[in-house]
Amino acid sequence: MVQKEFYPVILGEDTDMILFHNHNKKRMKKIYLSLILLSISAPYFSQEETTDDYFEISKNLTIFSEVYKNINLYFVDETNPGELMKTGIDAMLKSLDPYTNYIPESNIEDYRMQQSGQYGGIGSLIRKSGEFVQITNPYENFPAQKAGLKAGDLILEIDGQSIKGKTSGEVSDLLKGAKGTDLSIKVERLKEDKPLTFNVTREIIKIPSVPHEDVFSDGVGYLKLTQFMNTSTQELTTSFKKLKSEKKITSLILDLRGNPGGLLNEAVSIVNMFVKQGSKVVETKGRLKQHSFIYFAREKPLDLDIPIVVLIDGGSASASEIVSGTLQDLDRAVVIGNQSFGKGLVQQTRNMEYNSIVKLTIAKYYTPSGRCIQRLDYSDRNTTGKGATISDTLVKSFTTANGRPVTDGRGITPDIELDKKSYTSISYSLISKNIIFDYATDYFYSHDKITEAKDFSISDVEYNEFVKFALSKEFEYTTGSQKVLERLQELAKEEQYYESSKEEFETLINNLSPNKERDLAKFKAEIKSLIEAEIVGRYYYQKGQVSYSLANDEFIKKAVEILGDKDQYNKILKP
């Protein structure tokens, strides 16, 4: 099972041929030449296939080339051959699964940035705001923040060029550039009469895999892992050793919530930190022999004894599920949270002509107990074209090292499940309409300082000020209950039950329909916490927001409780 070539194995998510410009002989020659090259290249793509497979590939390439030729020659409107080809490729790959993608040369740099977790830029999040783009979250100690840019600044010009009407993606491209290069950014700032101009020097922006470490009561350490990039194991190892040597932690919370995955080898290495050398970590099984492989913990572990809680949720996918699932299978950690995403597929990149890349799903992975946690079957498409959820009748039971039951086909089910955190409709609207963001901006320029992040809280008077601020803005929302009720009304009318139940319906409509004043009061606690988190970010940036959120995190409280009770911890792992 040795591969002839090495290609990166990915668990995370997820050449234009401008030939034809007019109907002339030159155009015809280019078309036919391209199609001939397309057809004769078939054998090189099918060396590992049977004779029957080769014939099918060759036949269908010929059919495809004929269709492509006739569209470009005879379709009533002028076509763009490059775009047409990409559309065909994308549609073909989409029919397989969401993770098999074609990356053209024009998108290669963005793809490499995603894989490396770094790029040349100013170090700030941005978003569209009206006709302009706004600074939303500058990272502490990065160029934007060091130059003086603030959250809420509206970007007017970059190097003298107006960005009015440009998308956030277009503005992002203007902000990126080589390390050490300068750019000027003109912004409009709240409570400033005139635009301000800032000179910013681009730096390499390295997105950390471990953005936060902390220590709670009774020696409980905390590490947040947000991605599985090529430096993730190194970062996690450094942070873990620091917590053990400097903070003397006696237990650990590994937070994988919202972590979408990344590189397979990094997941294996991170598991290796806490399990016996030689332990089976994960197995991949593909259609081809070289894609089937068993990964073991080959290095000496860092700590085999420290009690561990792993936090997961619906955003924990792929490599996150290998780490949480393997530690669960080996009874090395207690998993707490919500059921994970359920992505048990492995991708590999292959280099193509004209500096393009195709990312292919090549295998499924299996945790040590033998389970594949893949939730959707993409070979069984439903009416919407999406993969069908694996049937309950096909879900199989497996056992951990200590004999605890676990199942496949449903992601990772936590040992302790907690209620899912979901925000109300009014909260979503206040966030999406930037009302909370704008209030936090106003608050920042009206208050020189605030308390420590973890202790910060706005008063009832300040919340009432926010209510007045929100009610002065335009925002609408629809509740899920309202949508269901509207459908029920329609059914009741169709079945002629509505008139006899009209009074009850009117009462429900009154109770379930959006009422801004009522809902701002009813969901005060939730909205208040969102406001506080946004305000904290203005003073203490990302670290402050994390500190605030952890102080009010029910998942963390439960993890600390379990780690503080050795009997309960051991009972879960050794029933």
C-alpha positions in Angstrom: 0.0 0.0 0.0 2.8 2.4 -0.9 1.8 5.4 -3.0 3.9 6.3 -6.1 3.3 10.0 -5.5 2.7 12.0 -2.4 -0.3 14.2 -2.2 -1.7 16.0 0.9 -4.5 14.1 2.6 -7.2 16.5 3.6 -10.1 16.0 5.9 -11.5 19.5 6.2 -14.4 20.7 4.4 -14.0 21.1 1.9 -7.6 26.2 -16.8 -9.7 28.3 -18.6 -9.6 27.3 -22.2 -10.3 30.6 -24.0 -10.4 29.2 -27.5 -13.3 30.6 -29.3 -13.8 34.2 -30.2 -15.5 34.1 -33.6 -16.7 31.7 -36.2 -13.6 31.3 -38.5 -11.2 28.7 -39.6 -8.7 29.5 -36.9 -11.4 29.0 -34.3 -12.4 25.7 -35.8 -8.8 24.4 -35.7 -8.4 25.4 -32.1 -11.5 23.6 -31.1 -10.7 20.4 -32.9 -7.1 20.5 -31.6 -8.3 20.8 -28.0 -10.8 18.1 -28.4 -8.3 15.7 -30.0 -5.9 16.3 -27.1 -8.8 15.7 -24.7 -9.7 12.4 -26.4 -6.2 11.0 -26.7 -5.3 11.8 -23.1 -7.9 9.2 -21.9 -5.4 6.3 -21.6 -3.3 8.3 -19.1 -6.2 8.7 -16.8 -7.2 5.1 -16.8 -4.1 3.0 -16.4 -5.4 1.4 -13.2 -8.8 0.6 -14.8 -10.0 -2.5 -16.5 -10.4 -2.8 -20.3 -14.2 -2.2 -19.9 -13.6 0.8 -17.7 -11.2 2.2 -20.3 -13.7 1.8 -23.1 -16.4 3.5 -21.0 -14.1 6.5 -20.2 -12.9 6.8 -23.9 -16.4 6.6 -25.2 -17.8 9.2 -22.9 -14.9 11.5 -23.4 -15.7 11.4 -27.1 -19.4 12.1 -26.5 -18.5 15.0 -24.1 -16.1 16.5 -26.6 -18.7 16.4 -29.4 -21.3 18.1 -27.2 -18.8 20.7 -26.1 -17.7 21.3 -29.7 -21.3 21.7 -31.0 -22.3 24.1 -28.2 -19.4 26.4 -28.8 -19.8 26.3 -32.6 -23.6 26.5 -33.0 -25.3 27.8 -29.9 -27.5 30.8 -30.6 -25.6 33.1 -28.2 -21.8 33.6 -28.0 -20.3 31.3 -25.4 -17.3 31.5 -23.1 -15.5 28.2 -23.5 -13.5 28.5 -20.3 -16.5 29.2 -18.1 -18.6 26.6 -19.9 -15.9 24.0 -19.3 -15.6 24.9 -15.6 -19.4 24.8 -15.2 -19.4 21.3 -16.7 -16.5 20.2 -14.4 -18.2 21.7 -11.3 -21.5 20.0 -12.1 -19.8 16.7 -12.6 -18.0 16.9 -9.3 -21.1 18.2 -7.5 -22.8 15.0 -8.5 -20.3 13.1 -6.4 -20.1 14.8 -3.0 -19.6 18.4 -1.7 -15.9 17.8 -0.9 -14.6 16.9 -4.4 -13.7 20.2 -6.0 -11.8 21.7 -8.9 -9.5 24.6 -8.1 -8.4 26.6 -11.1 -5.1 28.5 -11.3 -6.8 31.7 -10.4 -7.9 30.3 -7.0 -4.7 28.5 -6.2 -3.2 31.1 -3.9 -6.4 31.3 -1.8 -6.4 27.5 -1.5 -2.8 27.4 -0.4 -3.5 30.1 2.2 -6.4 28.0 3.5 -4.0 25.0 3.9 -1.1 26.9 5.4 -3.3 29.1 7.6 -1.3 32.2 6.6 -1.3 35.1 4.1 0.2 38.6 3.6 -2.2 41.3 4.7 -3.3 43.6 7.5 -4.9 41.2 9.9 -8.5 42.2 10.2 -11.9 40.8 9.4 -14.1 42.9 7.1 -17.7 42.9 5.8 -20.0 44.7 3.4 -21.8 47.6 5.0 -24.0 49.5 2.5 -22.0 50.7 -0.5 -18.7 50.3 1.4 -16.8 47.7 3.4 -16.3 47.9 7.2 -13.5 46.8 9.6 -15.2 44.4 12.0 -12.5 42.7 13.9 -8.9 43.8 13.8 -6.5 41.2 15.4 -4.4 42.4 18.3 -0.8 43.1 17.5 -1.3 42.8 13.7 -0.9 45.6 11.2 -4.4 47.0 11.2 -4.6 47.3 15.0 -1.0 48.6 15.3 -1.7 51.3 12.6 -4.8 52.5 14.6 -7.7 51.0 12.7 -10.8 50.2 14.8 -13.8 48.0 14.5 -16.6 50.0 13.0 -14.3 52.0 10.6 -15.8 52.3 7.2 -13.2 51.9 4.4 -13.6 54.7 1.8 -10.3 54.3 -0.2 -7.3 52.0 -0.5 -4.2 53.7 -2.0 -6.4 56.5 -3.3 -8.8 54.1 -5.1 -12.4 54.4 -4.1 -13.9 51.1 -2.9 -17.5 52.3 -3.2 -19.6 49.4 -4.6 -16.9 46.8 -4.3 -17.6 43.5 -2.7 -15.8 42.4 0.5 -13.9 39.8 -1.6 -12.6 42.5 -3.9 -11.6 44.7 -1.0 -9.9 41.7 0.6 -7.8 41.2 -2.5 -6.7 44.9 -2.4 -5.7 44.6 1.3 -3.6 41.4 0.7 -0.1 41.7 -0.6 3.5 40.9 -0.1 5.1 41.2 3.3 6.6 44.6 3.9 4.6 46.5 1.3 2.7 49.6 2.4 -0.8 50.8 1.7 -2.9 53.8 2.8 -6.4 53.2 4.0 -8.9 56.1 4.3 -11.8 55.5 6.6 -14.9 57.2 8.0 -15.0 56.9 11.8 -17.9 57.4 14.2 -17.8 60.8 16.0 -15.0 62.1 13.6 -15.9 65.1 11.4 -13.4 64.2 8.7 -12.1 61.0 7.1 -9.0 59.6 8.7 -6.1 58.1 6.7 -3.8 55.3 8.1 -0.6 54.0 6.6 -0.4 50.2 7.1 2.6 47.9 6.4 1.5 44.4 5.4 2.8 41.4 7.4 2.5 37.6 7.1 -0.7 36.9 8.9 -0.5 33.6 10.6 -3.8 32.3 11.8 -3.1 30.4 15.0 -4.5 26.9 15.5 -4.5 27.4 19.3 -5.9 31.0 19.8 -6.5 30.6 23.5 -5.2 28.8 26.5 -6.5 29.2 30.1 -6.6 27.6 33.5 -9.8 27.2 35.6 -10.2 26.2 39.2 -8.6 23.1 40.7 -5.9 22.9 38.0 -8.2 22.4 35.0 -6.3 23.5 31.9 -8.1 24.7 28.7 -6.9 24.6 25.1 -9.0 25.8 22.1 -8.0 24.1 18.8 -9.7 25.8 15.8 -8.1 23.9 12.8 -5.8 21.1 11.7 -3.1 22.9 9.8 0.6 21.8 9.3 1.6 23.5 12.6 -1.4 22.5 14.7 0.4 19.7 16.6 3.4 21.9 17.3 1.2 24.7 18.6 -0.9 22.4 20.8 2.2 20.7 22.2 3.8 24.0 23.1 0.7 25.3 24.8 0.1 22.0 26.7 3.7 21.9 28.0 3.4 25.5 29.1 0.2 24.8 31.0 1.8 21.8 32.7 5.1 23.4 33.6 4.0 26.9 34.5 0.4 26.5 35.6 0.7 23.0 37.0 -2.5 21.8 35.5 -3.8 18.4 36.6 -6.6 17.9 34.0 -7.3 19.2 30.5 -10.3 20.5 28.4 -9.6 20.2 24.7 -12.2 22.4 22.9 -12.9 21.2 19.3 -16.3 23.0 19.0 -16.7 24.6 15.6 -13.4 23.0 14.3 -14.1 22.0 10.7 -11.1 19.7 10.4 -8.0 19.8 8.1 -5.0 17.6 7.7 -5.2 13.9 8.6 -1.6 13.6 9.8 -2.2 16.4 12.2 -5.2 14.6 13.7 -3.1 11.5 14.1 -0.3 13.4 15.8 -2.6 15.1 18.2 -4.1 11.8 19.3 -0.5 10.5 19.6 0.1 13.1 22.4 -2.2 11.3 24.8 -2.3 7.6 23.8 0.2 4.7 24.1 2.8 4.4 21.4 1.7 1.8 18.9 -2.0 2.4 19.4 -4.2 2.3 16.3 -5.5 5.8 15.6 -7.5 5.6 12.4 -7.9 3.5 9.3 -8.7 4.7 5.8 -10.4 2.4 3.2 -10.6 3.4 -0.4 -11.5 1.7 -3.7 -7.8 1.6 -4.6 -5.2 -0.3 -2.6 -2.9 2.7 -2.1 -5.7 4.6 -0.5 -6.2 2.0 2.3 -3.9 2.6 5.2 -3.7 2.1 9.0 -2.3 5.0 11.1 -0.7 4.3 14.4 0.7 6.4 17.2 4.3 6.2 16.3 5.8 8.8 18.7 6.3 8.8 22.4 3.2 10.4 24.1 3.3 13.6 26.1 0.9 12.4 28.9 -0.9 9.1 29.3 -2.5 9.9 32.7 -3.9 13.4 32.6 -7.8 13.3 32.7 -9.2 14.8 29.5 -12.6 16.2 28.4 -13.1 16.9 24.7 -15.8 19.4 23.8 -17.6 19.0 20.5 -20.7 20.3 18.7 -22.4 20.2 15.3 -19.5 22.3 13.8 -16.9 19.7 14.8 -16.1 17.8 11.7 -13.7 15.5 10.0 -10.3 15.6 11.7 -12.0 16.9 14.9 -14.1 13.7 14.8 -11.1 11.5 14.4 -9.5 13.1 17.5 -12.7 13.0 19.6 -13.8 9.6 18.3 -10.5 7.9 18.7 -10.0 9.3 22.3 -13.5 8.0 23.0 -12.9 4.6 21.4 -9.7 4.2 23.4 -11.5 5.4 26.6 -8.8 8.1 26.9 -11.2 11.1 27.3 -14.8 11.9 28.2 -16.6 13.6 25.3 -19.1 16.3 26.2 -21.3 18.5 24.0 -23.6 17.9 21.0 -23.4 15.3 18.3 -20.7 16.2 15.8 -21.1 16.9 12.0 -20.6 13.4 10.7 -17.9 13.6 8.0 -16.1 10.3 7.6 -14.5 11.0 4.2 -10.9 11.6 3.2 -9.7 14.0 0.4 -6.5 14.1 -1.6 -5.3 16.8 -3.9 -3.9 16.0 -7.3 -2.0 18.4 -9.6 -3.6 19.0 -13.0 -2.5 20.8 -16.2 -2.2 24.6 -16.3 -1.4 24.8 -12.5 -4.9 23.7 -11.5 -5.8 21.2 -8.7 -8.6 18.7 -8.2 -9.5 17.7 -4.7 -10.9 14.2 -4.7 -12.6 12.1 -2.1 -10.5 8.9 -2.1 -11.5 7.0 1.0 -13.6 6.7 4.2 -12.0 6.7 7.6 -12.7 4.4 10.5 -11.9 4.9 14.2 -10.2 2.2 16.3 -13.6 0.5 17.2 -14.3 0.0 13.5 -16.9 2.7 13.0 -17.3 5.1 10.2 -19.1 8.2 11.4 -20.2 9.5 7.9 -23.7 10.8 8.3 -24.8 11.3 4.6 -24.7 8.7 1.8 -23.9 10.7 -1.4 -24.5 7.6 -3.5 -28.2 7.9 -2.5 -29.3 11.4 -3.5 -32.7 12.6 -2.4 -35.1 14.8 -4.4 -33.1 17.9 -3.5 -29.9 16.5 -4.8 -28.3 16.2 -1.4 -27.0 13.1 0.2 -29.5 11.0 2.1 -29.1 10.5 5.8 -28.0 6.9 6.5 -31.0 4.9 7.6 -31.4 4.0 11.3 -31.7 0.3 10.2 -28.1 0.5 8.8 -26.6 2.1 11.9 -24.3 -0.4 13.6 -23.1 -0.7 17.2 -19.5 -1.0 18.2 -17.6 -1.0 21.5 -14.8 1.0 23.0 -11.7 -0.6 24.5 -13.6 -0.9 27.8 -16.7 -2.3 26.2 -18.8 0.9 26.1 -21.3 1.0 23.2 -20.8 3.5 20.3 -22.5 3.7 16.9 -21.5 4.6 13.4 -23.3 6.7 10.8 -24.2 9.6 13.1 -21.0 11.5 13.7 -19.6 11.3 17.3 -22.3 11.0 20.0 -20.9 12.6 23.2 -20.7 10.6 26.4 -22.6 13.5 28.0 -25.0 15.4 25.7 -25.9 18.9 26.5 -28.7 21.1 25.2 -27.9 22.7 21.8 -27.2 26.4 22.0 -29.5 28.2 19.5 -30.3 31.8 19.3 -33.8 33.3 19.0 -35.0 34.9 15.7 -34.7 38.4 17.1 -31.1 37.8 18.1 -30.2 36.7 14.6 -31.8 39.8 13.2 -30.0 42.1 15.6 -26.7 40.5 14.6 -27.4 40.3 10.8 -28.6 43.9 10.6 -25.4 45.1 12.5 -27.6 46.6 15.3 -25.6 45.0 18.1 -22.3 45.8 16.2 -23.3 49.5 15.8 -24.4 49.9 19.4 -21.0 48.4 20.5 -19.2 50.9 18.3 -21.1 53.8 19.8 -20.5 52.4 23.3 -16.7 52.2 22.7 -16.4 55.8 21.7 -18.5 56.9 24.8 -16.5 54.9 27.4 -12.8 55.1 27.8 -12.5 51.8 29.6 -14.4 48.8 31.0 -13.8 46.1 33.6 -11.8 42.9 33.0 -13.3 40.9 30.1 -14.5 38.0 32.1 -16.3 40.3 34.6 -17.8 42.8 32.2 -21.6 43.4 32.3 -23.8 46.2 31.1 -26.3 47.6 33.5 -30.1 47.5 33.2 -30.0 51.2 32.3 -27.5 50.5 29.5 -29.6 47.7 28.2 -32.6 50.0 28.1 -30.5 52.4 26.1 -29.8 49.6 23.7 -33.5 48.8 23.4 -34.2 52.4 22.4 -31.3 52.3 20.0 -32.6 49.0 18.4 -36.2 50.3 18.1 -35.0 53.3 16.2 -33.5 51.0 13.5 -35.2 49.0 10.8 -35.1 45.3 11.3 -37.6 42.5 10.8 -37.6 38.8 11.7 -39.9 35.8 11.5 -40.1 33.2 14.1 -40.1 29.5 13.3 -43.3 29.1 15.2 -44.9 31.7 13.0 -43.9 29.9 9.9 -45.4 26.6 11.2 -48.6 28.4 12.3 -49.0 30.0 8.8 -48.7 26.6 7.2 -51.2 25.1 9.8 -53.6 27.9 8.9 -53.4 27.0 5.3 -54.1 23.3 6.0 -57.0 24.2 8.3 -58.6 26.3 5.6 -58.1 23.6 3.0 -59.7 21.0 5.4 -62.4 23.5 6.5 -61.5 23.5 10.1 -60.3 27.1 10.3 -63.6 28.8 11.0 -64.4 26.7 14.0 -60.9 27.3 15.4 -60.5 30.9 14.3 -60.4 32.3 17.8 -57.6 29.9 18.9 -55.7 30.8 15.8 -56.0 34.5 16.4 -54.7 34.0 20.0 -51.7 32.0 18.7 -51.0 34.5 16.0 -50.9 37.3 18.6 -48.6 35.3 20.8 -46.2 33.9 18.2 -45.9 36.8 15.8 -42.8 39.1 16.2 -43.2 41.9 18.7 -40.0 43.9 19.0 -40.6 45.5 22.4 -41.9 42.3 23.9 -39.1 40.1 22.6 -36.4 42.6 23.5 -37.6 42.2 27.1 -38.4 38.5 27.0 -35.0 37.5 25.6 -33.0 40.1 27.5 -30.5 37.7 29.0 -29.5 36.3 25.6 -29.3 39.6 23.8 -27.5 41.2 26.7 -24.7 38.5 26.5 -24.3 39.2 22.8 -24.0 42.9 23.4 -21.4 42.3 26.1 -19.3 40.0 24.0 -19.2 42.5 21.1 -18.3 45.4 23.5 -15.5 43.3 25.1 -14.0 42.7 21.7 -13.5 46.5 21.2 -11.3 46.8 24.2 -9.7 43.3 24.6 -9.9 42.0 21.0 -10.3 38.2 20.4 -8.7 37.0 23.6 -11.1 39.2 25.6 -14.1 37.8 23.8 -13.0 34.2 24.5 -12.4 35.0 28.2 -15.8 36.5 28.4 -17.5 33.6 26.7 -15.7 31.0 28.7 -16.8 32.6 32.0 -20.5 32.1 30.9 -20.1 28.8 29.0 -22.3 25.9 30.2 -20.1 23.4 28.3 -17.0 24.5 30.3 -18.9 24.4 33.6 -19.9 20.8 32.9 -16.4 19.8 31.9 -14.9 21.4 35.0 -17.5 19.5 37.1 -16.7 16.1 35.5 -12.9 16.7 35.8 -13.3 17.7 39.4 -15.1 14.4 40.3 -12.7 11.5 39.7 -15.3 8.9 40.6 -17.7 10.2 38.1 -15.0 10.6 35.4 -13.8 7.0 35.9 -17.3 5.7 36.0 -18.0 7.1 32.5 -14.9 5.5 31.0 -15.1 2.3 33.0 -18.8 1.4 33.5 
